[in-house]
């Protein structure tokens, strides 16, 4: 068979259902082989979108998503989506075509050294120079994409190798299911430090999303009676309506929850990944750290580790909980912070003003979704509001890109989410600036007839940048832009579009949009003056 056909058989062995990408001259053999397979090739409008869709499928299914590009510009287009998978910890296998091996020693049309280009944005990458190694390469790729910290793997398949005749059979990758348990001494050291602390505080990170981990965290914090916060990507690991929950952490200049760290004499991090929100943002007083994670701690002067448990989170937490002392109630200082947070989150949630407050919009979204449904946030000021206001009760129900934090992720992410979880309602929240960055993939959603809702918060500016500029410079510049008629744009694609003209319309429009059989665009004006009102409240609270 052709090497490309063997490659596809190896992908079938990995139970790949979809490949997202754009066909090109140098991946002809691979695309043709897919036509004879059980795998469905989804033609996207841009390679970045293809990688973002595949990465989101990987995140929600636990199996690596797969994307495909041709060489040269197709491969460079795909870079942002691949980098996003690596920094957002989403399992992905990215396949790029390449020119013939016989053309790579000289200047050749569309030839770039893709191995070097993809090396810093992938966990591992390789070029196939002999078709007989394809079974080993594919099995290794799928193993590495999901092991330890999930991320992106890159495989380059040169054009002349794809068409060569080879023999071979797919290999089954063997996942390491062995649980790494911390030593008794480490458990004893950590338990002693926790038992000696008067005001412990728990910070939960993205690496804590796992099958058994949330249950063990709840048992742990309830015995400790310690308040907890979590990063944006860890929303819902522990239900945010839990009485010990303070608030998600992640505003650039800090939120009310950051004040809790001024009280803490010990911060217990569980699955914390500094790629989201560095410790210099929340540990300015250098509280000692108990580090509990699948990986050892990153060296950081603001992250002074007193003791750590490295390995299987669920098993280590279970063993640790047995050794910590039972406490009876949350510290009053923390309780006061929680009351401040609770009251502040209610501000403007029922306001009928138009443009609408971020709080009112999020309240309406929350009302139409169940605890199992999925809301995805793009990157912009709306991300910060969703991070602090939306109440997630389960993992992976409020998805915020906060590793690479690339604008344009929510629309393709919603496509991946709906394909991965067809029985769940899916709403993507985009700023008008972010939506336009991946608007072409709306055509992909229409083509697939996916019932997803794309909600655009319209204000004609890069709201988060304006917020940052005003906070740091006391003025703003170069943040305004014009927009198309989004409702007309939706109709031009053959889809439904709605425009919110008053606050009282939003609930009905959302409910109607979720009943449609295909993708829907909702344009909603947003009042980002609320950003500055929040900044003022935070300044006055210190």
C-alpha positions as CSV (number, residue, x, y, z in Angstrom):
1,X,0.0,0.0,0.0
2,X,1.0,3.6,-0.2
3,X,2.6,5.1,2.9
4,X,-0.3,7.5,3.1
5,X,-2.7,4.6,3.2
6,X,-0.7,3.0,6.0
7,X,-0.7,6.3,7.9
8,X,-4.5,6.4,7.7
9,X,-4.8,2.8,8.9
10,X,-2.7,3.8,11.9
11,X,-5.0,6.7,12.6
12,X,-8.0,4.3,12.4
13,X,-6.2,2.1,15.0
14,X,-6.2,5.1,17.3
15,X,-10.0,5.5,16.9
16,X,-9.7,8.8,15.1
17,X,-13.2,9.9,13.9
18,X,-12.4,13.3,12.4
19,X,-9.5,15.1,10.8
20,X,-9.8,18.9,10.4
21,X,-7.9,20.7,7.7
22,X,-7.4,22.2,4.3
23,X,-6.3,20.0,1.3
24,X,-3.3,20.9,-0.7
25,X,-1.1,19.7,-3.5
26,X,1.4,17.9,-1.2
27,X,-1.2,16.1,1.0
28,X,-3.1,14.7,-2.0
29,X,-2.3,11.1,-1.2
30,X,-3.2,11.4,2.5
31,X,-6.5,13.1,1.7
32,X,-7.3,10.5,-0.9
33,X,-6.5,7.7,1.5
34,X,-9.0,9.2,4.0
35,X,-11.7,8.9,1.4
36,X,-11.4,5.1,1.7
37,X,-11.4,5.1,5.5
38,X,-13.8,5.4,8.4
39,X,-12.4,8.8,9.2
40,X,-14.3,11.9,8.2
41,X,-12.2,14.7,6.7
42,X,-13.7,18.1,7.7
43,X,-12.7,20.8,5.2
44,X,-12.1,24.0,7.2
45,X,-11.6,27.5,6.0
46,X,-8.3,28.2,7.7
47,X,-5.7,25.9,9.2
48,X,-5.6,27.8,12.5
49,X,-9.4,27.1,12.8
50,X,-8.7,23.4,12.0
51,X,-6.2,23.1,14.8
52,X,-8.4,24.9,17.3
53,X,-11.4,22.7,16.5
54,X,-9.2,19.5,16.8
55,X,-7.6,20.8,20.0
56,X,-11.0,21.4,21.6
57,X,-12.1,17.9,20.6
58,X,-9.0,16.5,22.3
59,X,-9.7,18.4,25.5
60,X,-13.3,17.3,25.8
61,X,-12.8,13.6,24.7
62,X,-9.4,12.9,26.2
63,X,-8.3,11.5,22.9
64,X,-6.0,13.6,20.7
65,X,-7.7,15.6,18.0
66,X,-6.1,15.6,14.6
67,X,-5.6,18.4,12.1
68,X,-3.9,18.5,8.7
69,X,-2.3,21.1,6.5
70,X,-0.2,21.2,3.4
71,X,3.3,22.6,3.4
72,X,4.5,26.2,3.5
73,X,1.7,28.7,4.1
74,X,-0.7,25.9,5.2
75,X,1.7,24.8,7.8
76,X,2.5,28.3,9.0
77,X,-1.3,29.1,9.2
78,X,-1.7,26.2,11.6
79,X,1.0,27.3,14.0
80,X,-1.3,29.4,16.3
81,X,-3.7,26.5,16.8
82,X,-0.9,24.1,17.5
83,X,0.7,26.5,20.0
84,X,-2.7,26.9,21.7
85,X,-3.1,23.1,22.2
86,X,0.4,23.0,23.8
87,X,-0.1,25.9,26.2
88,X,-3.7,25.2,26.9
89,X,-2.8,21.5,27.6
90,X,-5.1,20.0,24.9
91,X,-4.0,16.7,23.3
92,X,-3.5,17.2,19.5
93,X,-1.7,15.5,16.6
94,X,-0.9,18.0,13.9
95,X,0.1,16.6,10.5
96,X,1.8,18.8,7.9
97,X,2.8,17.9,4.3
98,X,6.2,18.7,3.0
99,X,8.1,19.0,-0.3
100,X,10.0,15.9,-1.6
101,X,13.1,15.0,0.4
102,X,15.1,15.5,-2.8
103,X,14.2,19.2,-2.8
104,X,15.0,20.1,0.8
105,X,18.8,20.7,0.3
106,X,18.1,23.8,-1.8
107,X,15.8,26.7,-2.3
108,X,12.4,25.2,-3.2
109,X,8.9,26.4,-3.8
110,X,7.0,26.8,-0.4
111,X,9.8,24.9,1.5
112,X,10.4,25.9,5.1
113,X,12.0,23.8,7.8
114,X,8.8,22.8,9.6
115,X,10.5,20.6,12.1
116,X,12.4,23.7,13.4
117,X,9.3,25.9,13.1
118,X,7.1,23.5,15.2
119,X,9.7,22.4,17.7
120,X,9.1,25.1,20.3
121,X,5.3,24.8,20.1
122,X,5.0,21.0,20.3
123,X,5.8,18.4,22.9
124,X,7.6,16.3,20.2
125,X,7.8,16.4,16.4
126,X,9.4,14.4,13.7
127,X,9.6,14.0,9.9
128,X,9.0,10.7,8.3
129,X,11.8,9.8,5.9
130,X,10.9,6.1,5.6
131,X,7.3,4.9,5.3
132,X,8.1,1.8,7.3
133,X,8.4,3.7,10.5
134,X,4.9,5.2,10.3
135,X,3.3,2.7,12.7
136,X,5.9,3.5,15.4
137,X,5.6,7.3,14.8
138,X,1.8,7.4,15.0
139,X,1.6,5.2,18.1
140,X,4.3,7.3,19.8
141,X,2.5,10.6,18.8
142,X,-0.8,9.5,20.3
143,X,0.9,8.3,23.5
144,X,2.9,11.5,24.0
145,X,-0.1,13.8,23.2
146,X,-2.0,12.6,26.3
147,X,0.8,11.7,28.7
148,X,1.7,13.9,31.7
149,X,0.7,17.4,30.5
150,X,-1.3,17.0,27.4
151,X,-0.3,19.0,24.3
152,X,0.5,19.0,20.6
153,X,2.6,16.6,18.6
154,X,3.7,17.4,15.1
155,X,4.3,14.9,12.3
156,X,5.7,15.9,8.9
157,X,5.0,13.7,5.9
158,X,7.0,14.6,2.8
159,X,5.2,14.3,-0.5
160,X,7.4,11.7,-2.1
161,X,7.3,9.5,1.1
162,X,3.5,9.6,1.2
163,X,3.3,8.0,-2.3
164,X,5.9,5.3,-1.8
165,X,4.8,1.7,-1.5
166,X,5.3,0.1,2.0
167,X,4.4,-2.9,4.1
168,X,3.3,-2.6,7.7
169,X,0.6,-2.9,10.3
170,X,-0.7,-0.3,12.8
171,X,0.6,-0.6,16.4
172,X,-1.4,-0.2,19.5
173,X,0.1,2.5,21.7
174,X,0.4,1.4,25.3
175,X,-0.6,4.0,27.8
176,X,1.1,4.0,31.1
177,X,-1.6,3.5,33.6
178,X,0.7,3.1,36.6
179,X,-0.2,5.6,39.3
180,X,2.8,7.5,40.8
181,X,2.3,7.8,44.5
182,X,4.2,10.2,46.7
183,X,6.5,8.7,49.4
184,X,5.3,8.4,53.0
185,X,7.9,11.0,54.0
186,X,6.5,13.5,51.5
187,X,3.0,12.8,52.7
188,X,4.1,13.3,56.3
189,X,5.9,16.5,55.6
190,X,3.0,18.0,53.7
191,X,0.4,17.0,56.3
192,X,2.6,18.5,59.1
193,X,2.9,21.8,57.3
194,X,-0.9,21.9,56.7
195,X,-1.7,21.0,60.3
196,X,0.6,23.8,61.6
197,X,-1.0,26.4,59.3
198,X,-3.6,28.8,60.9
199,X,-5.0,30.3,57.7
200,X,-4.5,27.8,54.8
201,X,-5.9,28.7,51.3
202,X,-6.3,26.3,48.4
203,X,-5.6,27.3,44.8
204,X,-6.9,24.8,42.1
205,X,-5.4,24.7,38.6
206,X,-6.1,23.2,35.2
207,X,-4.1,20.0,35.9
208,X,-6.7,19.1,38.5
209,X,-9.3,18.3,35.8
210,X,-9.5,14.5,36.1
211,X,-11.9,11.7,36.6
212,X,-11.6,11.2,40.4
213,X,-9.8,14.4,41.3
214,X,-12.8,16.7,42.0
215,X,-14.3,14.3,44.6
216,X,-11.0,14.0,46.4
217,X,-10.5,17.8,46.4
218,X,-13.9,18.4,47.9
219,X,-13.2,15.8,50.7
220,X,-9.9,17.5,51.4
221,X,-11.1,21.1,51.5
222,X,-14.2,20.2,53.6
223,X,-12.0,18.5,56.2
224,X,-9.6,21.4,56.2
225,X,-12.5,24.0,56.1
226,X,-10.2,26.0,53.9
227,X,-11.6,28.5,51.3
228,X,-10.5,27.8,47.7
229,X,-10.1,29.7,44.5
230,X,-9.3,28.4,41.1
231,X,-7.8,29.6,37.8
232,X,-9.9,30.3,34.8
233,X,-9.1,27.0,33.1
234,X,-10.0,25.1,36.3
235,X,-13.5,26.5,36.6
236,X,-15.9,23.9,37.7
237,X,-13.4,21.3,39.0
238,X,-15.1,22.0,42.3
239,X,-18.6,23.4,42.0
240,X,-18.5,27.2,42.3
241,X,-21.6,27.3,44.4
242,X,-19.7,25.4,47.2
243,X,-19.8,27.4,50.5
244,X,-16.0,27.4,50.7
245,X,-15.5,28.9,47.2
246,X,-14.3,32.4,47.1
247,X,-13.9,33.5,43.4
248,X,-12.0,32.5,40.3
249,X,-8.6,34.2,40.1
250,X,-7.3,35.7,37.0
251,X,-7.9,39.5,36.6
252,X,-4.6,41.1,35.5
253,X,-4.6,43.6,38.3
254,X,-6.2,41.3,40.8
255,X,-9.8,40.9,42.2
256,X,-11.3,40.8,45.6
257,X,-10.2,37.2,45.9
258,X,-6.5,38.3,45.7
259,X,-7.0,39.9,49.2
260,X,-7.4,36.4,50.6
261,X,-3.7,35.7,49.8
262,X,-2.7,38.6,52.2
263,X,-4.1,36.5,55.0
264,X,-2.8,33.1,54.0
265,X,0.1,31.7,55.9
266,X,0.1,28.6,53.6
267,X,-1.1,28.3,50.0
268,X,-2.0,24.8,48.9
269,X,-1.9,24.5,45.1
270,X,-3.6,21.5,43.5
271,X,-2.9,21.0,39.8
272,X,-1.7,24.6,39.5
273,X,0.0,25.6,36.2
274,X,1.8,28.9,36.3
275,X,1.2,29.3,32.5
276,X,-2.2,30.7,33.3
277,X,-1.7,33.2,36.1
278,X,1.8,33.6,37.5
279,X,2.5,33.5,41.2
280,X,3.8,37.1,41.1
281,X,0.2,38.1,40.6
282,X,-1.2,36.5,43.7
283,X,1.7,35.7,46.1
284,X,3.3,39.1,46.5
285,X,3.7,38.4,50.3
286,X,5.6,35.2,49.5
287,X,3.4,32.8,51.5
288,X,4.9,29.3,51.7
289,X,3.5,26.8,49.1
290,X,2.4,23.2,49.3
291,X,2.7,22.0,45.7
292,X,0.4,19.1,44.8
293,X,0.5,18.2,41.1
294,X,1.4,15.7,38.4
295,X,4.6,17.6,37.8
296,X,7.3,19.1,40.0
297,X,7.1,22.9,40.7
298,X,8.4,25.5,38.3
299,X,11.3,27.5,39.9
300,X,9.9,30.9,40.7
301,X,10.9,33.4,43.4
302,X,7.2,34.1,44.1
303,X,6.5,30.4,44.5
304,X,8.5,29.2,47.6
305,X,7.7,25.5,47.9
306,X,7.8,24.3,51.5
307,X,6.8,20.7,50.6
308,X,5.3,18.9,47.6
309,X,3.4,15.8,46.5
310,X,4.1,14.9,42.9
311,X,2.3,12.2,41.0
312,X,-1.3,10.9,40.8
313,X,-3.5,13.7,42.2
314,X,-6.4,11.6,43.2
315,X,-4.3,8.9,45.1
316,X,-2.1,11.5,46.8
317,X,-5.0,13.7,47.9
318,X,-6.8,10.6,49.3
319,X,-3.7,9.6,51.3
320,X,-3.1,13.2,52.5
321,X,-6.7,13.8,53.6
322,X,-6.4,11.0,56.2
323,X,-3.4,12.7,57.8
324,X,-4.8,16.3,58.1
325,X,-6.7,17.5,61.2
326,X,-10.4,18.1,61.0
327,X,-11.3,21.9,61.3
328,X,-14.7,23.3,62.1
329,X,-15.2,26.5,60.3
330,X,-13.8,29.0,57.8
331,X,-11.7,31.9,59.2
332,X,-13.8,35.1,59.7
333,X,-11.4,37.1,57.5
334,X,-12.0,34.8,54.6
335,X,-15.8,34.8,55.3
336,X,-15.9,38.6,55.0
337,X,-14.1,38.4,51.6
338,X,-16.6,35.8,50.4
339,X,-19.4,38.1,51.4
340,X,-17.9,41.1,49.5
341,X,-17.4,38.9,46.5
342,X,-21.0,37.6,46.6
343,X,-22.4,41.1,46.9
344,X,-20.3,42.5,44.1
345,X,-21.2,39.7,41.7
346,X,-24.9,40.8,42.0
347,X,-24.2,44.3,40.8
348,X,-26.0,45.1,37.5
349,X,-27.2,41.6,36.9
350,X,-30.7,42.8,36.6
351,X,-30.0,46.1,35.0
352,X,-32.2,46.9,31.9
353,X,-29.7,49.4,30.5
354,X,-28.7,49.1,26.9
355,X,-25.9,48.6,25.9
356,X,-26.1,45.7,28.4
357,X,-23.8,45.2,31.4
358,X,-21.5,42.2,31.2
359,X,-23.1,41.0,34.4
360,X,-26.6,41.0,32.9
361,X,-25.5,39.2,29.8
362,X,-23.7,36.5,31.8
363,X,-26.7,36.1,34.1
364,X,-29.0,35.5,31.0
365,X,-26.5,32.9,29.6
366,X,-26.4,31.1,32.9
367,X,-30.2,31.0,33.0
368,X,-30.6,29.2,29.6
369,X,-27.9,26.6,30.2
370,X,-27.9,23.5,32.5
371,X,-24.9,22.5,34.6
372,X,-23.9,20.0,31.9
373,X,-24.0,22.5,29.0
374,X,-20.9,24.3,27.7
375,X,-20.0,28.0,27.4
376,X,-16.8,28.9,25.7
377,X,-15.1,32.3,26.1
378,X,-13.0,33.9,23.5
379,X,-10.2,36.3,24.6
380,X,-11.0,39.9,25.5
381,X,-12.6,41.8,28.3
382,X,-15.6,39.4,28.2
383,X,-13.1,36.6,29.2
384,X,-12.4,38.4,32.5
385,X,-16.1,38.9,33.1
386,X,-17.0,35.3,32.4
387,X,-14.1,34.1,34.5
388,X,-15.3,36.0,37.5
389,X,-19.1,35.9,37.0
390,X,-20.1,32.6,35.3
391,X,-20.8,29.9,37.9
392,X,-19.5,26.6,36.7
393,X,-20.6,23.5,38.6
394,X,-18.8,20.8,36.6
395,X,-15.4,20.6,34.9
396,X,-15.1,21.6,31.2
397,X,-18.5,23.4,31.2
398,X,-17.0,26.9,31.2
399,X,-14.0,26.8,28.9
400,X,-11.5,29.7,28.8
401,X,-8.3,29.7,26.9
402,X,-5.7,31.0,29.3
403,X,-2.5,29.4,28.3
404,X,-1.8,30.9,24.9
405,X,-5.0,32.9,25.2
406,X,-5.4,33.4,21.5
407,X,-8.1,35.6,20.2
408,X,-10.4,33.8,17.8
409,X,-10.6,30.5,19.7
410,X,-14.3,30.4,20.7
411,X,-16.0,29.9,17.4
412,X,-13.8,27.0,16.2
413,X,-13.7,25.8,19.8
414,X,-17.5,25.6,19.8
415,X,-17.5,23.5,16.7
416,X,-15.1,21.0,18.4
417,X,-17.2,21.1,21.6
418,X,-20.4,20.3,19.8
419,X,-18.8,17.4,17.8
420,X,-17.3,16.1,21.0
421,X,-20.5,16.5,23.1
422,X,-23.4,16.5,20.6
423,X,-26.0,16.2,23.4
424,X,-24.9,19.4,25.2
425,X,-26.0,22.9,24.4
426,X,-23.0,25.0,23.3
427,X,-22.7,28.8,23.4
428,X,-19.5,30.6,22.3
429,X,-19.0,34.1,23.7
430,X,-16.8,36.3,21.4
431,X,-15.9,39.9,21.4
432,X,-16.4,41.6,18.1
433,X,-12.7,41.8,17.6
434,X,-12.1,38.1,18.4
435,X,-15.0,36.9,16.3
436,X,-13.7,38.5,13.1
437,X,-10.4,36.7,13.6
438,X,-12.0,33.3,13.0
439,X,-15.3,34.3,11.3
440,X,-14.5,32.1,8.3
441,X,-15.1,29.0,10.4
442,X,-18.8,30.0,10.7
443,X,-19.1,28.6,7.2
444,X,-17.7,25.3,8.6
445,X,-20.4,25.3,11.3
446,X,-23.1,25.9,8.7
447,X,-21.6,23.2,6.4
448,X,-21.8,20.7,9.4
449,X,-25.3,22.0,10.3
450,X,-24.1,22.3,13.9
451,X,-26.6,23.8,16.4
452,X,-24.3,26.1,18.2
453,X,-24.8,29.7,19.4
454,X,-22.2,32.3,18.7
455,X,-22.8,35.4,20.8
456,X,-20.9,38.5,19.8
457,X,-20.4,41.3,22.4
458,X,-20.2,44.4,20.3
459,X,-18.5,47.6,21.3
460,X,-16.3,48.4,18.4
461,X,-13.0,48.3,20.3
462,X,-10.4,46.0,21.9
463,X,-12.0,46.3,25.3
464,X,-9.4,44.5,27.4
465,X,-6.6,46.5,25.9
466,X,-8.4,49.7,26.6
467,X,-9.0,48.6,30.2
468,X,-5.2,47.8,30.6
469,X,-4.2,51.1,28.9
470,X,-6.5,53.2,31.1
471,X,-5.3,51.4,34.3
472,X,-1.6,51.7,33.5
473,X,-1.4,54.9,31.4
474,X,-4.6,56.8,32.3
475,X,-5.4,57.0,28.6
476,X,-6.1,54.7,25.7
477,X,-5.3,54.7,22.0
478,X,-5.5,52.5,18.8
479,X,-8.2,50.3,20.1
480,X,-11.3,51.3,18.0
481,X,-12.5,49.6,14.8
482,X,-15.6,49.2,12.6
483,X,-17.7,46.1,12.3
484,X,-19.8,44.5,9.6
485,X,-23.6,43.9,10.0
486,X,-23.3,40.6,11.9
487,X,-26.9,39.6,11.3
488,X,-26.6,40.1,7.6
489,X,-23.3,38.2,7.7
490,X,-25.1,35.2,9.3
491,X,-27.8,35.3,6.7
492,X,-25.2,35.5,3.9
493,X,-23.9,32.2,5.2
494,X,-27.4,30.7,5.2
495,X,-27.8,30.9,9.0
496,X,-30.0,32.7,11.5
497,X,-28.9,36.0,13.0
498,X,-30.4,38.1,15.9
499,X,-29.6,41.5,17.2
500,X,-30.3,42.5,20.8
501,X,-31.7,46.0,20.9
502,X,-32.9,46.1,24.6
503,X,-32.0,44.1,27.7
504,X,-35.4,42.5,28.0
505,X,-35.0,40.8,24.6
506,X,-31.9,38.8,25.4
507,X,-33.5,35.9,27.3
508,X,-36.0,35.2,24.6
509,X,-33.4,35.4,21.8
510,X,-31.1,33.0,23.6
511,X,-33.9,30.5,24.1
512,X,-34.9,30.7,20.5
513,X,-31.3,30.4,19.3
514,X,-30.8,27.3,21.2
515,X,-33.8,25.7,19.5
516,X,-32.5,26.2,16.0
517,X,-31.2,23.3,13.9
518,X,-28.0,25.0,12.8
519,X,-25.5,27.7,13.9
520,X,-26.9,31.1,15.1
521,X,-25.2,34.5,15.5
522,X,-26.4,36.8,18.2
523,X,-25.1,40.4,18.3
524,X,-25.4,42.0,21.7
525,X,-24.2,45.6,22.6
526,X,-22.1,45.6,25.7
527,X,-21.3,48.4,28.1
528,X,-17.6,48.1,28.9
529,X,-17.7,51.2,31.0
530,X,-18.4,48.6,33.6
531,X,-14.7,47.6,33.4
532,X,-13.7,50.9,34.8
533,X,-16.4,50.8,37.5
534,X,-15.0,47.5,38.6
535,X,-11.5,48.9,38.7
536,X,-12.7,51.7,40.9
537,X,-14.5,49.3,43.3
538,X,-11.3,47.2,43.6
539,X,-9.2,50.3,44.3
540,X,-11.6,51.5,47.0
541,X,-11.6,48.0,48.6
542,X,-7.9,48.2,49.6
